[in-house]
Amino acid sequence: MRIVVVYKEQNDYTRTVIDFLHDFEHQTGHELETIDPDTAEGMLFCDTYGIVDYPTIIATSDNGEMQNTWNGLPLPTISEVSYYVQ
């Protein structure tokens, strides 16, 4: 399973996302992958999964199939996202 947090670093919500990432790692022991949608990799990723709102958290299976997505604020709970961590 792959969980990716897509967000822009210089935004009003950035502190909220950084706090979520820190708390998630502290509570679960897993670090979430992050992608900036303004990079080439980020644009391709967003196009692939139809992501247009930020922040977005997306869980995909090992073969890339989307399992769940959370768009915008408020962010999901840590337990909702940790369900997809293996």
DOKOL-487210 format. One record per residue: x, y, z of N, C-alpha, C in turn; residue in one letter; residue number from 1. Coordinates in Angstrom, 2 decimals. Atoms other than C-alpha are relative to their C-alpha. Layout:
<rs>
n_u | n_v | n_w | ca_u | ca_v | ca_w | c_u | c_v | c_w | doke | martor
X | Y | Z | X | Y | Z | X | Y | Z | A | NUM
...
</rs>
This chain:
<rs>
n_u | n_v | n_w | ca_u | ca_v | ca_w | c_u | c_v | c_w | doke | martor
0.85 | -1.17 | 0.00 | 0.00 | 0.00 | 0.00 | 0.90 | 1.24 | 0.00 | M | 1
-0.74 | -1.26 | 0.07 | 1.22 | 3.50 | -0.80 | -0.94 | 1.12 | 0.42 | R | 2
0.78 | -1.16 | -0.43 | -0.05 | 6.61 | 0.98 | 0.82 | 1.24 | -0.32 | I | 3
-0.70 | -1.20 | 0.44 | 0.85 | 9.98 | -0.50 | -0.80 | 1.22 | 0.44 | V | 4
0.60 | -1.28 | -0.36 | 0.16 | 13.47 | 0.83 | 0.45 | 1.01 | -1.05 | V | 5
-0.29 | -0.97 | 1.05 | -0.06 | 16.01 | -1.99 | -0.36 | 1.38 | 0.55 | V | 6
0.26 | -1.35 | -0.50 | 0.34 | 19.61 | -0.84 | 1.08 | 0.96 | -0.47 | Y | 7
-0.93 | -1.05 | 0.36 | 2.01 | 22.90 | -1.66 | 0.61 | 0.55 | 1.29 | K | 8
-0.70 | -0.37 | -1.22 | 4.63 | 24.03 | 0.84 | -0.25 | 1.41 | 0.49 | E | 9
0.20 | -1.39 | -0.42 | 3.90 | 27.76 | 0.89 | -1.49 | 0.36 | -0.11 | Q | 10
1.44 | -0.24 | 0.03 | 0.18 | 27.83 | 1.69 | -0.53 | 0.16 | 1.41 | N | 11
0.61 | -0.20 | -1.31 | -2.21 | 28.62 | 4.52 | -0.11 | -1.30 | 0.79 | D | 12
0.21 | 1.29 | -0.66 | -2.69 | 24.92 | 5.30 | 1.30 | -0.76 | 0.28 | Y | 13
-1.26 | 0.75 | -0.08 | 1.00 | 23.94 | 5.25 | 0.31 | -0.45 | 1.43 | T | 14
-0.30 | 0.36 | -1.39 | 1.45 | 24.01 | 9.04 | -0.89 | -1.16 | 0.46 | R | 15
0.92 | 1.08 | -0.36 | -1.62 | 21.78 | 9.47 | 0.48 | -1.33 | -0.56 | T | 16
-0.49 | 1.23 | 0.63 | -0.20 | 19.21 | 7.03 | 1.28 | -0.48 | 0.68 | V | 17
-1.26 | 0.38 | -0.65 | 3.26 | 19.25 | 8.62 | -0.28 | -0.59 | 1.38 | I | 18
0.37 | 0.54 | -1.31 | 1.70 | 18.73 | 12.07 | -0.61 | -1.39 | -0.14 | D | 19
0.61 | 1.32 | 0.24 | -0.39 | 15.83 | 10.69 | 1.08 | -1.04 | -0.31 | F | 20
-1.08 | 0.93 | 0.36 | 2.71 | 14.21 | 9.14 | 0.83 | -0.39 | 1.22 | L | 21
-0.78 | 0.26 | -1.22 | 4.63 | 14.55 | 12.39 | -0.78 | -0.90 | 0.96 | H | 22
0.83 | 0.79 | -0.91 | 1.77 | 13.21 | 14.52 | -0.21 | -1.42 | -0.52 | D | 23
0.19 | 1.33 | 0.59 | 1.17 | 10.32 | 12.09 | 1.23 | -0.86 | 0.24 | F | 24
-1.24 | 0.77 | -0.19 | 4.81 | 9.24 | 12.25 | 0.20 | -0.33 | 1.48 | E | 25
-0.17 | 0.23 | -1.43 | 4.89 | 9.63 | 16.04 | -0.94 | -1.09 | 0.51 | H | 26
0.99 | 0.95 | -0.49 | 1.71 | 7.59 | 16.58 | 0.08 | -1.38 | -0.65 | Q | 27
0.03 | 1.28 | 0.72 | 2.20 | 4.88 | 13.95 | 1.39 | -0.57 | -0.28 | T | 28
-1.34 | 0.45 | 0.34 | 5.95 | 4.71 | 13.37 | 0.24 | -0.05 | -1.50 | G | 29
-0.12 | -0.01 | 1.46 | 5.37 | 5.15 | 9.61 | 0.07 | 1.43 | -0.51 | H | 30
-0.12 | -1.31 | 0.62 | 6.45 | 8.12 | 7.54 | -0.79 | -0.01 | -1.32 | E | 31
0.79 | -0.10 | 1.22 | 4.06 | 9.23 | 4.80 | 0.80 | 0.69 | -1.09 | L | 32
-0.64 | -0.62 | 1.16 | 5.29 | 10.09 | 1.32 | -0.70 | 1.32 | -0.31 | E | 33
0.58 | -1.28 | 0.39 | 4.77 | 13.69 | 0.23 | 0.40 | 0.34 | -1.43 | T | 34
-0.26 | -0.45 | 1.37 | 4.55 | 15.19 | -3.25 | -0.46 | 1.44 | -0.13 | I | 35
0.36 | -1.38 | 0.32 | 4.57 | 18.83 | -4.32 | -0.62 | 0.01 | -1.40 | D | 36
0.67 | 0.04 | 1.31 | 2.04 | 19.25 | -7.16 | 0.60 | 0.96 | -1.02 | P | 37
-0.62 | -0.94 | 0.93 | 4.17 | 22.02 | -8.70 | 1.26 | -0.56 | -0.65 | D | 38
-1.15 | 0.64 | 0.63 | 6.99 | 19.61 | -9.61 | -0.48 | -0.86 | -1.17 | T | 39
0.36 | 0.85 | 1.14 | 7.08 | 17.50 | -12.78 | -0.61 | -1.31 | 0.48 | A | 40
0.52 | 1.25 | -0.57 | 6.57 | 14.32 | -10.73 | -1.39 | 0.22 | 0.60 | E | 41
1.28 | -0.31 | -0.63 | 3.75 | 15.97 | -8.79 | -1.11 | 0.23 | -1.00 | G | 42
1.01 | -0.24 | 1.04 | 1.94 | 17.15 | -11.92 | -0.46 | -1.30 | -0.65 | M | 43
0.34 | 1.29 | 0.58 | 2.09 | 13.67 | -13.43 | -0.85 | -0.83 | 0.96 | L | 44
0.75 | 0.74 | -1.01 | 0.87 | 12.09 | -10.18 | -1.42 | 0.54 | 0.11 | F | 45
1.32 | -0.62 | -0.11 | -2.02 | 14.58 | -9.90 | -0.85 | -0.27 | -1.23 | C | 46
0.73 | 0.31 | 1.23 | -3.00 | 14.04 | -13.53 | -0.47 | -1.45 | -0.01 | D | 47
0.33 | 1.43 | -0.02 | -2.95 | 10.27 | -13.07 | -1.22 | -0.28 | 0.87 | T | 48
1.07 | 0.28 | -0.95 | -5.30 | 10.35 | -10.08 | -1.08 | 1.08 | 0.05 | Y | 49
1.03 | -1.04 | 0.05 | -7.34 | 13.46 | -10.96 | -0.04 | 0.90 | 1.22 | G | 50
-0.07 | -0.83 | -1.20 | -6.16 | 15.46 | -7.96 | 0.06 | 1.47 | -0.41 | I | 51
0.03 | -1.43 | 0.30 | -7.09 | 19.14 | -8.17 | -0.11 | 0.85 | 1.27 | V | 52
0.11 | -0.71 | -1.28 | -7.60 | 20.09 | -4.48 | 1.18 | -0.37 | 0.88 | D | 53
-1.12 | 0.24 | -0.90 | -4.83 | 20.47 | -1.95 | -0.35 | 0.51 | 1.39 | Y | 54
-0.76 | 1.25 | 0.02 | -4.02 | 19.07 | 0.45 | -0.90 | -1.18 | -0.33 | P | 55
0.68 | 1.26 | 0.27 | -5.01 | 15.59 | -0.70 | 0.85 | -1.13 | 0.53 | T | 56
-0.67 | 1.23 | -0.42 | -4.13 | 12.29 | 0.91 | -0.63 | -1.12 | -0.81 | I | 57
0.50 | 1.07 | 0.85 | -4.41 | 9.28 | -1.36 | 0.68 | -1.31 | 0.39 | I | 58
-0.51 | 1.35 | -0.28 | -4.02 | 5.57 | -0.59 | -0.19 | -0.82 | -1.27 | A | 59
0.07 | 0.85 | 1.19 | -3.20 | 3.27 | -3.50 | 0.53 | -1.39 | 0.34 | T | 60
-0.49 | 1.36 | -0.16 | -2.66 | -0.45 | -3.75 | 1.38 | -0.10 | -0.63 | S | 61
-1.34 | 0.19 | 0.55 | 0.72 | -1.86 | -4.76 | 0.02 | 0.10 | -1.53 | D | 62
0.05 | -0.11 | 1.47 | -0.44 | -1.94 | -8.40 | -0.49 | 1.36 | -0.47 | N | 63
0.36 | -1.37 | 0.35 | -1.45 | 1.75 | -8.30 | -1.48 | 0.30 | -0.01 | G | 64
1.44 | -0.23 | -0.03 | -5.20 | 1.31 | -7.93 | -0.39 | 0.82 | 1.23 | E | 65
0.40 | -0.86 | -1.12 | -6.75 | 4.07 | -5.80 | -0.93 | -0.76 | 0.94 | M | 66
0.82 | 0.64 | -1.02 | -8.18 | 2.72 | -2.56 | -0.88 | 1.00 | 0.74 | Q | 67
0.76 | -1.04 | -0.70 | -9.24 | 5.94 | -0.83 | 0.70 | 1.33 | -0.22 | N | 68
-0.57 | -1.34 | 0.13 | -8.72 | 9.68 | -1.05 | -0.74 | 0.95 | 0.94 | T | 69
0.54 | -1.03 | -0.87 | -9.26 | 12.60 | 1.30 | 0.46 | 1.34 | -0.57 | W | 70
-0.33 | -1.29 | 0.63 | -9.41 | 16.10 | -0.20 | -0.26 | 1.16 | 0.95 | N | 71
0.18 | -1.25 | -0.73 | -8.93 | 19.46 | 1.47 | 0.04 | -0.16 | 1.51 | G | 72
0.06 | -0.02 | -1.46 | -9.39 | 20.39 | 5.09 | -1.44 | -0.19 | 0.44 | L | 73
-0.98 | 0.52 | -0.95 | -10.11 | 19.13 | 7.62 | 0.62 | -1.30 | -0.51 | P | 74
-0.67 | 1.25 | 0.35 | -7.60 | 16.32 | 7.23 | -0.70 | -1.16 | 0.69 | L | 75
0.61 | 1.16 | -0.67 | -8.76 | 12.79 | 8.06 | 0.69 | -0.27 | 1.32 | P | 76
-0.65 | 0.38 | -1.25 | -8.01 | 11.26 | 11.41 | 1.18 | -0.92 | -0.31 | T | 77
-1.16 | 0.86 | 0.18 | -4.76 | 9.40 | 11.85 | -0.44 | -1.46 | -0.10 | I | 78
0.45 | 1.39 | 0.06 | -6.67 | 6.16 | 12.43 | -0.62 | -0.34 | -1.36 | S | 79
0.55 | 0.24 | 1.33 | -8.51 | 6.54 | 9.10 | 1.10 | -0.30 | -1.01 | E | 80
-1.10 | 0.17 | 0.94 | -5.23 | 6.83 | 7.22 | 0.85 | -1.21 | 0.36 | V | 81
-0.87 | 1.11 | -0.43 | -3.30 | 4.29 | 9.29 | -0.59 | -1.36 | -0.37 | S | 82
0.62 | 1.25 | 0.47 | -5.79 | 1.60 | 8.18 | 0.69 | -0.50 | -1.27 | Y | 83
-0.62 | 0.36 | 1.29 | -3.98 | 1.66 | 4.82 | 1.50 | -0.22 | 0.09 | Y | 84
-1.44 | 0.24 | -0.19 | -0.46 | 1.34 | 6.28 | 0.22 | -1.47 | 0.26 | V | 85
-0.30 | 1.43 | -0.23 | 1.01 | -2.14 | 6.04 | 1.41 | -0.16 | 0.45 | Q | 86
</rs>
